[in-house]
Amino acid sequence: MRPADAPVVRSALILCGGGARGAMEAGFYQAITELDLAFDLIVGTSVGALNGACIAAGMTPGELTAIWRHIRRHDVVAWNWPALWRGGGPMTLDPLRRLLHATLPVTRFEDLKIPLVVVTTDLQAGTPVYWQDEGDLIDPVIASMSLPGVFPPVVIHGRPHVDGGVTNNVPFAPALERGARELLLTLCTCCPPTIRPLRSPVAILLRSFLISLETKYLCEFNHHQRQGIAIRMVEPRLDRDIGLLDFSHGEALIRSAYEQTLAALAKPVKDTLTTMAAAIKCSK
């Protein structure tokens, strides 16, 4: 529920999961800034929580795109084989944790310049948890990106939390609870057919996770559109299949999302929504 003293939100920026494809959100942010599309709230899950924290902390589009242009896999993840014997995952996000502490201007919710909601999944309860308003920012962001089976859960207040995308990858609900009537978002989990062989267990897990996220999103999109919510969405089309942990295509992803966002959202709202509805219908 929306806190009684929280201001009503007019427009919210929704940032979904997608791993390394999160670079597209940096291009999207650059484009909507140039188009002067304002927002009062940011809601982020998985890599969207990472980008949301950067934007809410006051990073400019140029600063965020610079991070994504230069970031590489070793800046985000590392192998962590001993954790397997403790019930964790084969990889750790400790490098990303260090990067956030070194890069973010602030590391607490109450110090952010724009209100932010970070989505995690309570592994024991099986429900989404929305972190906001006050408290440490880093642990919820890391937890929101902790894909089960790949990264170990993050224990917060005595409870294990994993990737927010498991329960809510495109988190409309927190924005709507605060009164938002317009949502701005770009999709990073677009999952077109692939001809690339999936040989490793991790590749199969990640591909299956993407398929699940996209199917769930389409259901939620159609539901909220019928409720009269203005959803200004861009789904950048990619000319290559980029894996969730492949950080070598940042520049191309930023450029693709930037150019396609300018083309899509420079139109009046009515025309944008009509185009979006047609795109969603064709994707089924």
C-alpha positions as CSV (number, residue, x, y, z in Angstrom):
1,M,0.0,0.0,0.0
2,R,1.1,3.6,-0.6
3,P,2.3,5.3,2.6
4,A,-0.2,7.9,3.8
5,D,2.3,10.8,3.6
6,A,3.8,9.8,0.2
7,P,3.1,12.2,-2.7
8,V,0.9,11.0,-5.5
9,V,2.9,9.9,-8.5
10,R,1.9,11.2,-11.9
11,S,4.4,9.2,-14.0
12,A,6.8,6.4,-13.1
13,L,9.9,5.0,-14.8
14,I,9.7,1.2,-14.8
15,L,13.0,-0.7,-15.2
16,C,12.8,-4.4,-15.7
17,G,15.4,-7.2,-15.6
18,G,17.5,-8.5,-18.5
19,G,21.1,-8.9,-17.3
20,A,23.7,-7.4,-19.6
21,R,20.8,-6.1,-21.8
22,G,20.3,-3.5,-19.1
23,A,22.5,-1.3,-21.2
24,M,19.3,-0.7,-23.2
25,E,17.8,1.1,-20.2
26,A,20.7,3.5,-20.3
27,G,20.0,4.4,-23.9
28,F,16.3,4.6,-23.0
29,Y,17.0,7.0,-20.1
30,Q,19.1,9.2,-22.4
31,A,16.3,9.4,-25.0
32,I,13.5,10.2,-22.6
33,T,15.6,12.9,-21.0
34,E,16.1,14.5,-24.4
35,L,12.4,14.2,-25.0
36,D,11.7,15.9,-21.7
37,L,9.6,13.0,-20.4
38,A,9.6,13.5,-16.7
39,F,8.9,10.9,-14.0
40,D,8.2,11.2,-10.2
41,L,9.1,7.6,-9.2
42,I,11.5,4.8,-10.3
43,V,10.6,1.1,-9.8
44,G,13.4,-1.4,-10.7
45,T,13.8,-5.1,-10.6
46,S,17.0,-7.1,-11.3
47,V,19.3,-5.1,-13.5
48,G,16.5,-2.5,-13.5
49,A,17.2,-2.1,-9.8
50,L,20.8,-1.3,-10.6
51,N,20.0,1.3,-13.2
52,G,17.2,2.7,-11.0
53,A,19.6,3.2,-8.1
54,C,22.0,5.0,-10.4
55,I,19.3,7.3,-11.8
56,A,17.6,7.9,-8.5
57,A,21.0,8.8,-6.9
58,G,21.4,11.6,-9.5
59,M,23.5,10.1,-12.3
60,T,23.0,11.9,-15.6
61,P,22.3,10.0,-18.8
62,G,25.9,10.5,-19.9
63,E,27.3,9.1,-16.6
64,L,25.1,6.0,-16.8
65,T,25.9,5.3,-20.5
66,A,29.6,5.7,-19.7
67,I,29.3,2.9,-17.1
68,W,27.6,0.6,-19.5
69,R,30.0,1.3,-22.3
70,H,33.0,0.3,-20.2
71,I,31.6,-2.4,-17.8
72,R,32.7,-5.9,-18.4
73,R,31.8,-9.3,-16.9
74,H,34.6,-9.3,-14.4
75,D,33.3,-5.9,-13.1
76,V,30.0,-7.6,-12.2
77,V,30.4,-11.3,-11.4
78,A,33.1,-13.7,-10.3
79,W,33.3,-17.5,-9.9
80,N,32.5,-18.7,-6.4
81,W,32.8,-22.5,-6.5
82,P,33.1,-22.9,-2.7
83,A,29.6,-21.5,-2.3
84,L,28.1,-24.5,-4.1
85,W,28.8,-26.6,-1.0
86,R,27.0,-24.1,1.2
87,G,23.8,-24.1,-0.9
88,G,24.7,-21.0,-2.9
89,G,25.4,-20.5,-6.6
90,P,28.6,-20.9,-8.7
91,M,29.0,-17.2,-9.2
92,T,29.0,-14.1,-6.9
93,L,28.0,-10.5,-7.4
94,D,30.7,-9.3,-5.0
95,P,32.5,-7.3,-7.8
96,L,29.3,-5.4,-8.5
97,R,28.8,-4.7,-4.8
98,R,32.3,-3.1,-4.7
99,L,31.5,-1.2,-7.9
100,L,28.3,0.2,-6.4
101,H,30.0,1.4,-3.3
102,A,32.7,3.1,-5.3
103,T,30.3,4.6,-7.9
104,L,27.0,5.6,-6.3
105,P,26.8,9.1,-4.9
106,V,24.6,7.8,-2.0
107,T,23.8,4.3,-0.7
108,R,20.6,4.8,1.3
109,F,17.1,5.2,0.1
110,E,16.3,8.3,2.1
111,D,19.3,10.1,0.4
112,L,18.1,9.5,-3.2
113,K,17.1,12.4,-5.3
114,I,14.2,10.6,-6.9
115,P,12.0,8.0,-4.9
116,L,13.0,4.5,-5.8
117,V,11.4,1.1,-5.2
118,V,13.6,-2.0,-5.5
119,V,11.9,-5.4,-6.0
120,T,13.3,-8.6,-4.6
121,T,11.8,-12.1,-4.0
122,D,11.5,-13.5,-0.5
123,L,12.7,-17.0,-1.2
124,Q,10.9,-18.6,1.7
125,A,7.6,-16.7,1.4
126,G,7.6,-16.9,-2.4
127,T,6.4,-13.3,-2.7
128,P,7.8,-10.0,-4.0
129,V,9.2,-7.5,-1.5
130,Y,9.3,-3.8,-2.2
131,W,12.2,-1.9,-0.7
132,Q,11.7,1.9,-0.5
133,D,11.8,5.1,1.6
134,E,14.7,4.4,4.0
135,G,17.5,2.0,4.8
136,D,20.5,0.5,3.0
137,L,20.3,0.5,-0.8
138,I,23.1,-1.9,-1.8
139,D,21.8,-5.2,-0.3
140,P,18.3,-5.0,-1.9
141,V,19.9,-4.1,-5.3
142,I,22.3,-7.1,-5.1
143,A,19.5,-9.3,-4.0
144,S,17.2,-8.1,-6.8
145,M,19.9,-9.3,-9.3
146,S,20.6,-12.6,-7.6
147,L,19.3,-15.2,-10.1
148,P,18.6,-18.4,-8.3
149,G,20.9,-21.2,-9.1
150,V,23.5,-18.8,-10.4
151,F,24.1,-16.4,-7.5
152,P,23.5,-17.2,-3.8
153,P,20.6,-15.5,-2.0
154,V,21.2,-12.3,-0.1
155,V,20.1,-12.5,3.5
156,I,18.3,-9.2,4.6
157,H,16.8,-9.0,8.1
158,G,17.3,-12.7,8.5
159,R,15.5,-13.8,5.3
160,P,16.9,-14.9,2.0
161,H,16.1,-12.8,-1.0
162,V,16.7,-13.5,-4.7
163,D,16.1,-12.0,-8.1
164,G,13.0,-9.7,-8.2
165,G,12.2,-10.9,-11.7
166,V,11.2,-14.3,-10.3
167,T,8.0,-12.7,-8.9
168,N,7.7,-9.3,-10.7
169,N,10.1,-8.6,-13.5
170,V,8.1,-5.6,-14.9
171,P,6.9,-4.1,-11.6
172,F,3.8,-2.1,-12.4
173,A,2.1,-2.7,-9.0
174,P,4.3,-0.4,-6.8
175,A,3.9,2.5,-9.2
176,L,0.1,2.0,-9.5
177,E,-0.2,1.8,-5.7
178,R,1.4,5.3,-5.5
179,G,-1.1,6.7,-8.0
180,A,0.9,6.6,-11.3
181,R,-1.3,6.9,-14.4
182,E,1.5,6.9,-16.9
183,L,4.3,4.4,-17.1
184,L,7.5,4.7,-19.1
185,L,9.5,1.5,-19.8
186,T,11.7,-0.3,-22.2
187,L,11.9,-4.1,-22.3
188,C,15.2,-5.8,-21.9
189,T,14.0,-9.4,-21.7
190,C,12.7,-9.6,-25.3
191,C,13.2,-13.3,-26.1
192,P,13.1,-14.0,-29.9
193,P,13.8,-17.5,-31.2
194,T,17.4,-18.4,-31.2
195,I,19.4,-20.8,-33.4
196,R,22.4,-20.8,-31.0
197,P,22.8,-24.2,-29.3
198,L,22.2,-24.2,-25.6
199,R,24.7,-26.7,-24.2
200,S,25.5,-25.7,-20.6
201,P,23.1,-26.0,-17.7
202,V,23.5,-22.2,-17.0
203,A,22.6,-21.3,-20.6
204,I,19.5,-23.5,-20.5
205,L,18.5,-22.0,-17.1
206,L,18.9,-18.4,-18.3
207,R,17.1,-19.0,-21.6
208,S,14.2,-20.7,-19.7
209,F,14.1,-17.8,-17.3
210,L,13.8,-15.3,-20.1
211,I,10.9,-17.1,-21.7
212,S,9.0,-17.2,-18.4
213,L,9.6,-13.5,-17.8
214,E,8.3,-12.5,-21.3
215,T,5.2,-14.6,-21.1
216,K,4.3,-13.2,-17.7
217,Y,4.9,-9.6,-18.8
218,L,2.5,-9.9,-21.8
219,C,-0.3,-11.0,-19.4
220,E,0.4,-8.1,-17.1
221,F,0.7,-5.6,-19.9
222,N,-2.7,-6.5,-21.4
223,H,-4.3,-6.4,-18.0
224,H,-3.1,-2.9,-17.1
225,Q,-3.8,-1.5,-20.5
226,R,-7.4,-2.6,-20.1
227,Q,-7.5,-0.7,-16.8
228,G,-6.8,2.6,-18.6
229,I,-3.2,3.0,-17.6
230,A,-1.1,4.9,-20.2
231,I,1.9,2.7,-20.8
232,R,4.6,4.3,-23.0
233,M,6.8,1.3,-23.8
234,V,9.6,0.6,-26.2
235,E,10.8,-2.9,-27.1
236,P,14.0,-2.4,-29.0
237,R,14.6,-4.9,-31.7
238,L,18.1,-6.5,-31.7
239,D,20.1,-7.8,-34.6
240,R,21.8,-10.4,-32.4
241,D,21.1,-12.8,-29.5
242,I,22.8,-11.3,-26.5
243,G,23.1,-13.5,-23.4
244,L,22.3,-12.2,-19.9
245,L,25.9,-12.3,-18.8
246,D,27.5,-11.0,-22.1
247,F,28.7,-7.5,-21.3
248,S,30.6,-7.0,-24.5
249,H,27.8,-5.3,-26.5
250,G,27.1,-2.2,-24.3
251,E,27.6,0.4,-27.0
252,A,25.4,-1.3,-29.6
253,L,22.6,-1.9,-27.0
254,I,22.7,1.7,-25.8
255,R,22.6,3.1,-29.4
256,S,19.8,0.7,-30.4
257,A,17.6,1.6,-27.5
258,Y,18.3,5.3,-27.8
259,E,17.5,5.5,-31.5
260,Q,14.4,3.3,-31.3
261,T,13.1,5.2,-28.2
262,L,13.4,8.6,-30.0
263,A,11.6,7.2,-33.0
264,A,8.8,5.6,-30.9
265,L,8.2,8.2,-28.1
266,A,8.6,11.4,-30.1
267,K,5.0,10.7,-31.4
268,P,1.9,11.9,-29.5
269,V,0.8,9.6,-26.7
270,K,-2.3,8.3,-28.6
271,D,-0.2,7.3,-31.6
272,T,2.4,5.7,-29.4
273,L,-0.1,3.5,-27.6
274,T,-1.7,2.4,-30.9
275,T,1.7,1.4,-32.2
276,M,2.5,-0.5,-29.0
277,A,-0.8,-2.4,-29.0
278,A,-0.1,-3.5,-32.6
279,A,3.4,-4.6,-31.7
280,I,2.2,-6.6,-28.7
281,K,-0.5,-8.3,-30.9
282,C,2.0,-9.3,-33.5
283,S,4.4,-10.8,-30.9
284,K,1.8,-13.3,-29.7
